[in-house]
């Protein structure tokens, strides 16, 4: 790990979340490859990507804005997961785990944003 953002717990958690999304969507039907699978994967990857990109900016204001975009990507995942559950592409226990991850990621991001705004 050579970059500062790679040391952030929120970044590590976001990478794990995206990896779990990739694993769970492998079993989705082929008809969803350009629908739910693509949208869910892009939203999940966007979380860690925005944390990394924001950390590479030159001021806290820009970093905070990228963290807000990452938070939006977390919230984008929620209805996509709900649809996946309703369509029976994922089981309830998997859904519950991923939603819990979304909640934890959102709390961690909110804490980091507040910390940056105070400093």
MOPAC internal coordinates of N, CA, C and O (Angstrom, degrees):
PM7 1SCF
backbone

  N    0.0000 0     0.00 0     0.00 0    0    0    0
  C    1.4432 1     0.00 0     0.00 0    1    0    0
  C    1.5243 1   109.68 1     0.00 0    2    1    0
  O    1.2310 1   121.07 1   -70.52 1    3    2    1
  N    1.3224 1   115.56 1   109.48 1    3    2    1
  C    1.4393 1   119.42 1  -175.79 1    5    3    2
  C    1.5129 1   115.49 1  -107.00 1    6    5    3
  O    1.2310 1   119.51 1   172.85 1    7    6    5
  N    1.3216 1   118.53 1    -7.15 1    7    6    5
  C    1.4570 1   121.73 1  -177.61 1    9    7    6
  C    1.5240 1   109.92 1  -111.25 1   10    9    7
  O    1.2310 1   121.01 1   -32.39 1   11   10    9
  N    1.3300 1   115.67 1   147.61 1   11   10    9
  C    1.4676 1   120.60 1  -177.79 1   13   11   10
  C    1.5248 1   112.89 1   -56.39 1   14   13   11
  O    1.2310 1   120.17 1   138.04 1   15   14   13
  N    1.3303 1   117.28 1   -41.96 1   15   14   13
  C    1.4666 1   119.83 1  -176.18 1   17   15   14
  C    1.5203 1   112.35 1   -64.11 1   18   17   15
  O    1.2310 1   120.14 1   155.03 1   19   18   17
  N    1.3334 1   117.34 1   -24.97 1   19   18   17
  C    1.4632 1   120.43 1  -179.69 1   21   19   18
  C    1.5301 1   112.10 1   -68.19 1   22   21   19
  O    1.2310 1   120.34 1   164.03 1   23   22   21
  N    1.3168 1   116.95 1   -15.97 1   23   22   21
  C    1.4627 1   121.68 1   178.52 1   25   23   22
  C    1.5289 1   112.30 1   -87.21 1   26   25   23
  O    1.2310 1   120.44 1   166.56 1   27   26   25
  N    1.3245 1   116.76 1   -13.44 1   27   26   25
  C    1.4654 1   120.67 1  -178.06 1   29   27   26
  C    1.5241 1   110.88 1   -72.66 1   30   29   27
  O    1.2310 1   120.69 1   -48.89 1   31   30   29
  N    1.3264 1   116.29 1   131.11 1   31   30   29
  C    1.4687 1   120.57 1   177.67 1   33   31   30
  C    1.5209 1   111.55 1   -59.51 1   34   33   31
  O    1.2310 1   120.37 1   142.49 1   35   34   33
  N    1.3330 1   116.90 1   -37.51 1   35   34   33
  C    1.4573 1   120.69 1  -179.98 1   37   35   34
  C    1.5293 1   110.74 1   -63.50 1   38   37   35
  O    1.2310 1   120.30 1   142.31 1   39   38   37
  N    1.3132 1   117.03 1   -37.69 1   39   38   37
  C    1.4708 1   120.65 1   178.35 1   41   39   38
  C    1.5290 1   110.12 1   -65.56 1   42   41   39
  O    1.2310 1   120.67 1   133.64 1   43   42   41
  N    1.3279 1   116.32 1   -46.36 1   43   42   41
  C    1.4713 1   120.59 1   179.43 1   45   43   42
  C    1.5249 1   110.81 1   -60.64 1   46   45   43
  O    1.2310 1   120.57 1   136.90 1   47   46   45
  N    1.3244 1   116.52 1   -43.10 1   47   46   45
  C    1.4680 1   121.35 1   179.19 1   49   47   46
  C    1.5313 1   110.35 1   -64.36 1   50   49   47
  O    1.2310 1   120.19 1   140.60 1   51   50   49
  N    1.3177 1   117.25 1   -39.40 1   51   50   49
  C    1.4665 1   121.24 1   179.46 1   53   51   50
  C    1.5280 1   111.19 1   -66.34 1   54   53   51
  O    1.2310 1   120.13 1   141.49 1   55   54   53
  N    1.3148 1   117.35 1   -38.51 1   55   54   53
  C    1.4731 1   120.99 1   176.50 1   57   55   54
  C    1.5230 1   109.70 1   -63.59 1   58   57   55
  O    1.2310 1   120.20 1   135.14 1   59   58   57
  N    1.3238 1   117.21 1   -44.86 1   59   58   57
  C    1.4696 1   120.73 1   178.54 1   61   59   58
  C    1.5231 1   111.21 1   -62.15 1   62   61   59
  O    1.2310 1   120.48 1   139.94 1   63   62   61
  N    1.3282 1   116.70 1   -40.06 1   63   62   61
  C    1.4618 1   120.87 1   178.62 1   65   63   62
  C    1.5327 1   110.28 1   -61.60 1   66   65   63
  O    1.2310 1   120.30 1   132.05 1   67   66   65
  N    1.3186 1   117.04 1   -47.95 1   67   66   65
  C    1.4699 1   120.59 1   179.86 1   69   67   66
  C    1.5239 1   110.88 1   -61.59 1   70   69   67
  O    1.2310 1   120.37 1   139.81 1   71   70   69
  N    1.3171 1   116.90 1   -40.19 1   71   70   69
  C    1.4680 1   120.89 1   178.01 1   73   71   70
  C    1.5202 1   110.44 1   -62.13 1   74   73   71
  O    1.2310 1   120.45 1   137.74 1   75   74   73
  N    1.3258 1   116.75 1   -42.26 1   75   74   73
  C    1.4717 1   120.24 1   177.89 1   77   75   74
  C    1.5247 1   111.46 1   -64.95 1   78   77   75
  O    1.2310 1   120.13 1   142.54 1   79   78   77
  N    1.3208 1   117.36 1   -37.46 1   79   78   77
  C    1.4684 1   120.85 1   176.88 1   81   79   78
  C    1.5277 1   109.74 1   -63.56 1   82   81   79
  O    1.2310 1   120.16 1   136.63 1   83   82   81
  N    1.3133 1   117.29 1   -43.37 1   83   82   81
  C    1.4685 1   120.22 1   177.91 1   85   83   82
  C    1.5255 1   110.81 1   -60.48 1   86   85   83
  O    1.2310 1   120.59 1   136.96 1   87   86   85
  N    1.3230 1   116.49 1   -43.04 1   87   86   85
  C    1.4719 1   120.01 1  -179.75 1   89   87   86
  C    1.5209 1   111.40 1   -63.22 1   90   89   87
  O    1.2310 1   120.53 1   133.61 1   91   90   89
  N    1.3244 1   116.59 1   -46.39 1   91   90   89
  C    1.4601 1   119.92 1  -174.74 1   93   91   90
  C    1.5315 1   111.63 1   -71.06 1   94   93   91
  O    1.2310 1   119.96 1   147.97 1   95   94   93
  N    1.3322 1   117.69 1   -32.03 1   95   94   93
  C    1.4670 1   119.70 1  -178.10 1   97   95   94
  C    1.5248 1   113.09 1   -80.76 1   98   97   95
  O    1.2310 1   119.99 1   170.37 1   99   98   97
  N    1.3183 1   117.63 1    -9.63 1   99   98   97
  C    1.4737 1   120.01 1   175.95 1  101   99   98
  C    1.5240 1   111.58 1   -60.86 1  102  101   99
  O    1.2310 1   120.72 1   152.75 1  103  102  101
  N    1.3296 1   116.23 1   -27.25 1  103  102  101
  C    1.4635 1   121.03 1  -177.69 1  105  103  102
  C    1.5237 1   113.31 1   -94.23 1  106  105  103
  O    1.2310 1   119.71 1  -177.44 1  107  106  105
  N    1.3196 1   118.15 1     2.56 1  107  106  105
  C    1.4645 1   120.47 1   177.44 1  109  107  106
  C    1.5297 1   108.89 1   -69.68 1  110  109  107
  O    1.2310 1   120.27 1   -25.32 1  111  110  109
  N    1.3273 1   117.08 1   154.68 1  111  110  109
  C    1.4668 1   119.21 1   178.44 1  113  111  110
  C    1.5360 1   111.68 1   -64.33 1  114  113  111
  O    1.2310 1   121.08 1   -28.70 1  115  114  113
  N    1.3213 1   115.54 1   151.30 1  115  114  113
  C    1.4652 1   121.03 1  -179.14 1  117  115  114
  C    1.5226 1   112.84 1   -57.28 1  118  117  115
  O    1.2310 1   120.28 1   149.14 1  119  118  117
  N    1.3236 1   117.08 1   -30.86 1  119  118  117
  C    1.4708 1   119.86 1  -179.23 1  121  119  118
  C    1.5250 1   112.15 1   -63.64 1  122  121  119
  O    1.2310 1   119.87 1   164.31 1  123  122  121
  N    1.3295 1   117.84 1   -15.69 1  123  122  121
  C    1.4663 1   121.99 1  -179.21 1  125  123  122
  C    1.5299 1   113.34 1   -98.03 1  126  125  123
  O    1.2310 1   119.79 1  -177.08 1  127  126  125
  N    1.3372 1   118.00 1     2.92 1  127  126  125
  C    1.4601 1   120.54 1  -175.58 1  129  127  126
  C    1.5325 1   111.98 1   -58.69 1  130  129  127
  O    1.2310 1   120.32 1   144.02 1  131  130  129
  N    1.3248 1   116.99 1   -35.98 1  131  130  129
  C    1.4644 1   120.30 1   179.35 1  133  131  130
  C    1.5267 1   112.11 1  -101.27 1  134  133  131
  O    1.2310 1   120.60 1  -175.73 1  135  134  133
  N    1.3100 1   116.45 1     4.27 1  135  134  133
  C    1.4601 1   122.07 1   179.19 1  137  135  134
  C    1.5125 1   110.59 1  -110.40 1  138  137  135
  O    1.2310 1   121.24 1    72.16 1  139  138  137
  N    1.3188 1   115.23 1  -107.84 1  139  138  137
  C    1.4673 1   120.62 1  -176.58 1  141  139  138
  C    1.5262 1   113.18 1   -58.46 1  142  141  139
  O    1.2310 1   120.28 1   137.89 1  143  142  141
  N    1.3166 1   117.08 1   -42.11 1  143  142  141
  C    1.4739 1   119.64 1  -177.34 1  145  143  142
  C    1.5229 1   110.11 1   -60.52 1  146  145  143
  O    1.2310 1   120.80 1   128.15 1  147  146  145
  N    1.3182 1   116.08 1   -51.85 1  147  146  145
  C    1.4595 1   120.69 1  -178.29 1  149  147  146
  C    1.5266 1   111.60 1   -62.10 1  150  149  147
  O    1.2310 1   120.49 1   132.43 1  151  150  149
  N    1.3160 1   116.67 1   -47.57 1  151  150  149
  C    1.4660 1   120.94 1  -177.28 1  153  151  150
  C    1.5274 1   111.50 1   -64.50 1  154  153  151
  O    1.2310 1   120.42 1   136.41 1  155  154  153
  N    1.3186 1   116.80 1   -43.59 1  155  154  153
  C    1.4622 1   121.16 1  -178.91 1  157  155  154
  C    1.5241 1   111.00 1   -66.68 1  158  157  155
  O    1.2310 1   120.65 1   137.19 1  159  158  157
  N    1.3134 1   116.37 1   -42.81 1  159  158  157
  C    1.4669 1   119.41 1   178.86 1  161  159  158
  C    1.5255 1   111.47 1   -64.57 1  162  161  159
  O    1.2310 1   120.35 1   136.01 1  163  162  161
  N    1.3241 1   116.93 1   -43.99 1  163  162  161
  C    1.4668 1   119.64 1  -179.58 1  165  163  162
  C    1.5257 1   111.22 1   -63.75 1  166  165  163
  O    1.2310 1   120.34 1   138.10 1  167  166  165
  N    1.3205 1   116.95 1   -41.90 1  167  166  165
  C    1.4676 1   120.01 1   179.00 1  169  167  166
  C    1.5244 1   110.72 1   -63.83 1  170  169  167
  O    1.2310 1   120.40 1   137.55 1  171  170  169
  N    1.3298 1   116.84 1   -42.45 1  171  170  169
  C    1.4690 1   120.86 1  -178.85 1  173  171  170
  C    1.5257 1   111.47 1   -66.14 1  174  173  171
  O    1.2310 1   120.25 1   136.88 1  175  174  173
  N    1.3188 1   117.13 1   -43.12 1  175  174  173
  C    1.4676 1   121.09 1   179.60 1  177  175  174
  C    1.5283 1   110.44 1   -67.14 1  178  177  175
  O    1.2310 1   120.64 1   146.53 1  179  178  177
  N    1.3158 1   116.37 1   -33.47 1  179  178  177
  C    1.4587 1   121.39 1  -178.48 1  181  179  178
  C    1.5292 1   112.33 1   -60.47 1  182  181  179
  O    1.2310 1   120.12 1   151.97 1  183  182  181
  N    1.3118 1   117.38 1   -28.03 1  183  182  181
  C    1.4719 1   120.40 1  -178.84 1  185  183  182
  C    1.5255 1   109.97 1   -61.98 1  186  185  183
  O    1.2310 1   120.30 1   122.07 1  187  186  185
  N    1.3243 1   117.02 1   -57.93 1  187  186  185
  C    1.4684 1   120.01 1  -178.94 1  189  187  186
  C    1.5252 1   111.53 1   -68.20 1  190  189  187
  O    1.2310 1   120.05 1   145.06 1  191  190  189
  N    1.3337 1   117.50 1   -34.94 1  191  190  189
  C    1.4663 1   120.64 1  -179.58 1  193  191  190
  C    1.5264 1   111.16 1   -63.14 1  194  193  191
  O    1.2310 1   120.21 1   139.47 1  195  194  193
  N    1.3199 1   117.21 1   -40.53 1  195  194  193
  C    1.4650 1   119.90 1   179.75 1  197  195  194
  C    1.5210 1   112.22 1   -73.01 1  198  197  195
  O    1.2310 1   120.30 1   147.41 1  199  198  197
  N    1.3195 1   117.03 1   -32.59 1  199  198  197
  C    1.4684 1   119.68 1   174.38 1  201  199  198
  C    1.5268 1   109.15 1   -62.69 1  202  201  199
  O    1.2310 1   120.54 1   133.75 1  203  202  201
  N    1.3234 1   116.57 1   -46.25 1  203  202  201
  C    1.4634 1   121.20 1  -179.50 1  205  203  202
  C    1.5300 1   111.15 1   -64.58 1  206  205  203
  O    1.2310 1   120.66 1   131.08 1  207  206  205
  N    1.3289 1   116.34 1   -48.92 1  207  206  205
  C    1.4635 1   119.72 1  -178.08 1  209  207  206
  C    1.5235 1   111.51 1   -63.09 1  210  209  207
  O    1.2310 1   120.52 1   137.53 1  211  210  209
  N    1.3189 1   116.62 1   -42.47 1  211  210  209
  C    1.4568 1   119.95 1   179.12 1  213  211  210
  C    1.5131 1   112.51 1   -63.10 1  214  213  211
  O    1.2310 1   120.69 1   142.60 1  215  214  213
  N    1.3239 1   116.28 1   -37.40 1  215  214  213
  C    1.4607 1   120.37 1   178.90 1  217  215  214
  C    1.5233 1   111.22 1   -65.80 1  218  217  215
  O    1.2310 1   120.66 1   153.75 1  219  218  217
  N    1.3168 1   116.34 1   -26.25 1  219  218  217
  C    1.4575 1   120.62 1   179.15 1  221  219  218
  C    1.5180 1   113.82 1   -80.61 1  222  221  219
  O    1.2310 1   119.98 1   175.00 1  223  222  221
  N    1.3065 1   117.65 1    -5.00 1  223  222  221
  C    1.4634 1   121.27 1   179.02 1  225  223  222
  C    1.5253 1   109.96 1   -78.85 1  226  225  223
  O    1.2310 1   121.24 1   -12.62 1  227  226  225
  N    1.3062 1   115.23 1   167.38 1  227  226  225
  C    1.4564 1   119.76 1  -170.89 1  229  227  226
  C    1.5186 1   115.57 1   -92.77 1  230  229  227
  O    1.2310 1   120.15 1   175.10 1  231  230  229
  N    1.3258 1   117.31 1    -4.90 1  231  230  229
  C    1.4593 1   116.32 1   178.30 1  233  231  230
  C    1.5245 1   110.67 1  -145.51 1  234  233  231
  O    1.2310 1   121.42 1   -17.55 1  235  234  233
  N    1.3166 1   114.90 1   162.45 1  235  234  233
  C    1.4674 1   121.45 1  -176.24 1  237  235  234
  C    1.5189 1   112.36 1   -65.72 1  238  237  235
  O    1.2310 1   120.55 1   147.50 1  239  238  237
  N    1.3226 1   116.55 1   -32.50 1  239  238  237
  C    1.4592 1   119.94 1   179.51 1  241  239  238
  C    1.5208 1   111.87 1   -62.25 1  242  241  239
  O    1.2310 1   120.76 1   135.69 1  243  242  241
  N    1.3279 1   116.15 1   -44.31 1  243  242  241
  C    1.4655 1   119.58 1   178.02 1  245  243  242
  C    1.5263 1   110.83 1   -67.33 1  246  245  243
  O    1.2310 1   120.59 1   137.69 1  247  246  245
  N    1.3271 1   116.47 1   -42.31 1  247  246  245
  C    1.4627 1   120.25 1   178.52 1  249  247  246
  C    1.5264 1   109.62 1   -58.31 1  250  249  247
  O    1.2310 1   120.76 1   135.11 1  251  250  249
  N    1.3253 1   116.14 1   -44.89 1  251  250  249
  C    1.4632 1   120.78 1   179.62 1  253  251  250
  C    1.5221 1   111.21 1   -60.35 1  254  253  251
  O    1.2310 1   120.21 1   139.00 1  255  254  253
  N    1.3263 1   117.21 1   -41.00 1  255  254  253
  C    1.4642 1   120.09 1   179.31 1  257  255  254
  C    1.5289 1   110.94 1   -62.39 1  258  257  255
  O    1.2310 1   119.99 1   138.52 1  259  258  257
  N    1.3138 1   117.62 1   -41.48 1  259  258  257
  C    1.4655 1   120.47 1   178.15 1  261  259  258
  C    1.5280 1   111.32 1   -67.05 1  262  261  259
  O    1.2310 1   120.49 1   146.17 1  263  262  261
  N    1.3165 1   116.67 1   -33.83 1  263  262  261
  C    1.4661 1   119.78 1   175.82 1  265  263  262
  C    1.5224 1   110.65 1   -66.25 1  266  265  263
  O    1.2310 1   120.44 1   144.30 1  267  266  265
  N    1.3147 1   116.76 1   -35.70 1  267  266  265
  C    1.4718 1   120.02 1   176.42 1  269  267  266
  C    1.5291 1   110.99 1   -66.42 1  270  269  267
  O    1.2310 1   120.58 1   142.42 1  271  270  269
  N    1.3166 1   116.49 1   -37.58 1  271  270  269
  C    1.4725 1   120.18 1   176.21 1  273  271  270
  C    1.5245 1   109.37 1   -64.83 1  274  273  271
  O    1.2310 1   120.40 1   138.16 1  275  274  273
  N    1.3341 1   116.85 1   -41.84 1  275  274  273
  C    1.4713 1   120.96 1   177.39 1  277  275  274
  C    1.5245 1   110.25 1   -60.37 1  278  277  275
  O    1.2310 1   120.47 1   139.05 1  279  278  277
  N    1.3203 1   116.71 1   -40.95 1  279  278  277
  C    1.4669 1   120.78 1   178.08 1  281  279  278
  C    1.5282 1   110.53 1   -62.81 1  282  281  279
  O    1.2310 1   120.38 1   139.93 1  283  282  281
  N    1.3151 1   116.88 1   -40.07 1  283  282  281
  C    1.4593 1   120.65 1   176.03 1  285  283  282
  C    1.5158 1   111.81 1   -60.99 1  286  285  283
  O    1.2310 1   120.28 1   142.95 1  287  286  285
  N    1.3169 1   117.07 1   -37.05 1  287  286  285
  C    1.4657 1   121.15 1   178.09 1  289  287  286
  C    1.5235 1   111.47 1   -66.67 1  290  289  287
  O    1.2310 1   120.51 1   145.50 1  291  290  289
  N    1.3222 1   116.64 1   -34.50 1  291  290  289
  C    1.4686 1   119.85 1   175.14 1  293  291  290
  C    1.5228 1   109.10 1   -61.06 1  294  293  291
  O    1.2310 1   120.96 1   131.18 1  295  294  293
  N    1.3278 1   115.77 1   -48.82 1  295  294  293
  C    1.4631 1   120.07 1  -178.63 1  297  295  294
  C    1.5279 1   111.80 1   -66.37 1  298  297  295
  O    1.2310 1   120.14 1   152.04 1  299  298  297
  N    1.3167 1   117.34 1   -27.96 1  299  298  297
  C    1.4673 1   120.74 1   175.24 1  301  299  298
  C    1.5261 1   110.87 1   -65.23 1  302  301  299
  O    1.2310 1   120.23 1   145.84 1  303  302  301
  N    1.3194 1   117.17 1   -34.16 1  303  302  301
  C    1.4694 1   121.14 1  -179.40 1  305  303  302
  C    1.5307 1   112.21 1   -65.87 1  306  305  303
  O    1.2310 1   119.83 1   148.97 1  307  306  305
  N    1.3099 1   117.93 1   -31.03 1  307  306  305
  C    1.4701 1   121.29 1  -172.60 1  309  307  306
  C    1.5230 1   113.05 1   -61.13 1  310  309  307
  O    1.2310 1   118.27 1   126.09 1  311  310  309
  N    1.3390 1   120.90 1   -53.91 1  311  310  309
  C    1.4690 1   118.12 1   178.80 1  313  311  310
  C    1.5231 1   112.74 1   -65.54 1  314  313  311
  O    1.2310 1   120.28 1   149.08 1  315  314  313
  N    1.3192 1   117.07 1   -30.92 1  315  314  313
  C    1.4653 1   119.89 1   177.77 1  317  315  314
  C    1.5246 1   110.55 1   -65.52 1  318  317  315
  O    1.2310 1   120.47 1   141.54 1  319  318  317
  N    1.3220 1   116.70 1   -38.46 1  319  318  317
  C    1.4619 1   120.46 1   176.01 1  321  319  318
  C    1.5222 1   110.96 1   -69.27 1  322  321  319
  O    1.2310 1   120.45 1   141.40 1  323  322  321
  N    1.3341 1   116.75 1   -38.60 1  323  322  321
  C    1.4687 1   120.03 1   178.09 1  325  323  322
  C    1.5299 1   111.07 1   -62.29 1  326  325  323
  O    1.2310 1   120.30 1   137.29 1  327  326  325
  N    1.3224 1   117.02 1   -42.71 1  327  326  325
  C    1.4700 1   120.82 1   177.31 1  329  327  326
  C    1.5211 1   109.99 1   -64.14 1  330  329  327
  O    1.2310 1   120.62 1   138.68 1  331  330  329
  N    1.3290 1   116.42 1   -41.32 1  331  330  329
  C    1.4676 1   120.56 1   178.85 1  333  331  330
  C    1.5203 1   111.33 1   -60.41 1  334  333  331
  O    1.2310 1   120.48 1   141.80 1  335  334  333
  N    1.3224 1   116.68 1   -38.20 1  335  334  333
  C    1.4638 1   121.05 1   177.61 1  337  335  334
  C    1.5244 1   110.40 1   -68.38 1  338  337  335
  O    1.2310 1   120.39 1   133.05 1  339  338  337
  N    1.3200 1   116.86 1   -46.95 1  339  338  337
  C    1.4695 1   120.81 1  -178.84 1  341  339  338
  C    1.5278 1   111.94 1   -63.18 1  342  341  339
  O    1.2310 1   120.59 1   146.85 1  343  342  341
  N    1.3224 1   116.49 1   -33.15 1  343  342  341
  C    1.4679 1   120.84 1   177.89 1  345  343  342
  C    1.5345 1   111.85 1   -82.71 1  346  345  343
  O    1.2310 1   121.05 1   179.55 1  347  346  345
  N    1.3316 1   115.60 1    -0.45 1  347  346  345
  C    1.4683 1   123.60 1   178.92 1  349  347  346
  C    1.5318 1   112.90 1    63.34 1  350  349  347
  O    1.2310 1   121.29 1  -146.15 1  351  350  349
  N    1.3399 1   115.14 1    33.85 1  351  350  349
  C    1.4629 1   120.36 1   173.91 1  353  351  350
  C    1.5265 1   110.75 1   -85.20 1  354  353  351
  O    1.2310 1   120.80 1   156.95 1  355  354  353
  N    1.3335 1   116.07 1   -23.05 1  355  354  353
  C    1.4629 1   121.22 1   175.34 1  357  355  354
  C    1.5233 1   108.36 1  -131.06 1  358  357  355
  O    1.2310 1   121.36 1   -24.06 1  359  358  357
  N    1.3268 1   115.00 1   155.94 1  359  358  357
  C    1.4614 1   119.80 1   178.65 1  361  359  358
  C    1.5282 1   109.49 1   -90.18 1  362  361  359
  O    1.2310 1   121.27 1   -18.33 1  363  362  361
  N    1.3164 1   115.17 1   161.67 1  363  362  361
  C    1.4698 1   121.43 1  -174.93 1  365  363  362
  C    1.5244 1   112.43 1   -58.16 1  366  365  363
  O    1.2310 1   119.98 1   138.68 1  367  366  365
  N    1.3168 1   117.65 1   -41.32 1  367  366  365
  C    1.4698 1   119.30 1  -178.56 1  369  367  366
  C    1.5306 1   111.15 1   -65.65 1  370  369  367
  O    1.2310 1   120.21 1   141.65 1  371  370  369
  N    1.3219 1   117.20 1   -38.35 1  371  370  369
  C    1.4634 1   120.82 1   176.34 1  373  371  370
  C    1.5201 1   111.24 1   -66.10 1  374  373  371
  O    1.2310 1   121.02 1   137.95 1  375  374  373
  N    1.3187 1   115.66 1   -42.05 1  375  374  373
  C    1.4640 1   121.49 1   176.77 1  377  375  374
  C    1.5238 1   110.22 1   -59.80 1  378  377  375
  O    1.2310 1   120.43 1   130.84 1  379  378  377
  N    1.3263 1   116.79 1   -49.16 1  379  378  377
  C    1.4667 1   121.26 1  -178.65 1  381  379  378
  C    1.5268 1   111.48 1   -58.96 1  382  381  379
  O    1.2310 1   120.57 1   138.53 1  383  382  381
  N    1.3210 1   116.51 1   -41.47 1  383  382  381
  C    1.4703 1   120.94 1   179.71 1  385  383  382
  C    1.5281 1   110.91 1   -64.21 1  386  385  383
  O    1.2310 1   120.47 1   135.72 1  387  386  385
  N    1.3385 1   116.70 1   -44.28 1  387  386  385
  C    1.4600 1   120.44 1  -178.86 1  389  387  386
  C    1.5314 1   111.78 1   -68.84 1  390  389  387
  O    1.2310 1   120.25 1   142.73 1  391  390  389
  N    1.3171 1   117.12 1   -37.27 1  391  390  389
  C    1.4670 1   120.25 1   176.74 1  393  391  390
  C    1.5304 1   110.03 1   -66.46 1  394  393  391
  O    1.2310 1   120.30 1   140.63 1  395  394  393
  N    1.3285 1   117.03 1   -39.37 1  395  394  393
  C    1.4705 1   120.32 1   175.74 1  397  395  394
  C    1.5273 1   110.24 1   -61.59 1  398  397  395
  O    1.2310 1   120.54 1   140.10 1  399  398  397
  N    1.3274 1   116.57 1   -39.90 1  399  398  397
  C    1.4674 1   120.41 1   176.32 1  401  399  398
  C    1.5250 1   110.75 1   -62.38 1  402  401  399
  O    1.2310 1   120.30 1   138.14 1  403  402  401
  N    1.3322 1   117.02 1   -41.86 1  403  402  401
  C    1.4737 1   120.89 1   177.54 1  405  403  402
  C    1.5236 1   110.50 1   -59.87 1  406  405  403
  O    1.2310 1   120.65 1   134.96 1  407  406  405
  N    1.3179 1   116.36 1   -45.04 1  407  406  405
  C    1.4670 1   120.40 1   179.11 1  409  407  406
  C    1.5174 1   111.61 1   -61.19 1  410  409  407
  O    1.2310 1   120.70 1   135.65 1  411  410  409
  N    1.3255 1   116.27 1   -44.35 1  411  410  409
  C    1.4632 1   119.96 1  -179.87 1  413  411  410
  C    1.5265 1   111.03 1   -65.48 1  414  413  411
  O    1.2310 1   120.38 1   136.59 1  415  414  413
  N    1.3334 1   116.88 1   -43.41 1  415  414  413
  C    1.4625 1   120.34 1   177.89 1  417  415  414
  C    1.5251 1   111.08 1   -60.08 1  418  417  415
  O    1.2310 1   120.51 1   136.20 1  419  418  417
  N    1.3259 1   116.63 1   -43.80 1  419  418  417
  C    1.4688 1   120.48 1  -179.71 1  421  419  418
  C    1.5281 1   110.82 1   -62.59 1  422  421  419
  O    1.2310 1   120.26 1   137.04 1  423  422  421
  N    1.3197 1   117.12 1   -42.96 1  423  422  421
  C    1.4691 1   120.49 1   178.60 1  425  423  422
  C    1.5250 1   111.06 1   -63.03 1  426  425  423
  O    1.2310 1   120.74 1   136.95 1  427  426  425
  N    1.3295 1   116.19 1   -43.05 1  427  426  425
  C    1.4614 1   120.08 1   179.53 1  429  427  426
  C    1.5291 1   110.88 1   -63.80 1  430  429  427
  O    1.2310 1   120.47 1   136.68 1  431  430  429
  N    1.3232 1   116.71 1   -43.32 1  431  430  429
  C    1.4663 1   120.27 1   178.55 1  433  431  430
  C    1.5219 1   111.04 1   -64.12 1  434  433  431
  O    1.2310 1   120.40 1   136.19 1  435  434  433
  N    1.3239 1   116.84 1   -43.81 1  435  434  433
  C    1.4643 1   119.89 1   178.15 1  437  435  434
  C    1.5202 1   111.05 1   -58.56 1  438  437  435
  O    1.2310 1   120.46 1   138.31 1  439  438  437
  N    1.3226 1   116.73 1   -41.69 1  439  438  437
  C    1.4568 1   120.67 1   178.22 1  441  439  438
  C    1.5156 1   112.30 1   -63.59 1  442  441  439
  O    1.2310 1   120.47 1   137.99 1  443  442  441
  N    1.3299 1   116.70 1   -42.01 1  443  442  441
  C    1.4629 1   120.37 1   179.23 1  445  443  442
  C    1.5280 1   110.70 1   -66.82 1  446  445  443
  O    1.2310 1   120.41 1   138.48 1  447  446  445
  N    1.3154 1   116.83 1   -41.52 1  447  446  445
  C    1.4692 1   120.56 1   178.10 1  449  447  446
  C    1.5296 1   110.14 1   -61.27 1  450  449  447
  O    1.2310 1   120.11 1   134.14 1  451  450  449
  N    1.3228 1   117.40 1   -45.86 1  451  450  449
  C    1.4674 1   120.82 1   179.14 1  453  451  450
  C    1.5252 1   110.99 1   -61.80 1  454  453  451
  O    1.2310 1   120.88 1   139.34 1  455  454  453
  N    1.3220 1   115.92 1   -40.66 1  455  454  453
  C    1.4599 1   120.72 1   179.49 1  457  455  454
  C    1.5319 1   111.08 1   -62.68 1  458  457  455
  O    1.2310 1   120.62 1   136.65 1  459  458  457
  N    1.3174 1   116.43 1   -43.35 1  459  458  457
  C    1.4648 1   120.27 1   179.29 1  461  459  458
  C    1.5269 1   111.23 1   -66.69 1  462  461  459
  O    1.2310 1   120.33 1   143.40 1  463  462  461
  N    1.3162 1   116.97 1   -36.60 1  463  462  461
  C    1.4666 1   120.62 1  -179.81 1  465  463  462
  C    1.5261 1   112.12 1   -69.02 1  466  465  463
  O    1.2310 1   120.45 1   151.36 1  467  466  465
  N    1.3398 1   116.74 1   -28.64 1  467  466  465
  C    1.4692 1   120.64 1   179.48 1  469  467  466
  C    1.5222 1   111.97 1   -77.96 1  470  469  467
  O    1.2310 1   120.78 1   150.18 1  471  470  469
  N    1.3207 1   116.11 1   -29.82 1  471  470  469
  C    1.4778 1   118.40 1  -174.15 1  473  471  470
  C    1.5152 1   113.32 1   -88.67 1  474  473  471
  O    1.2310 1   120.10 1   180.00 1  475  474  473

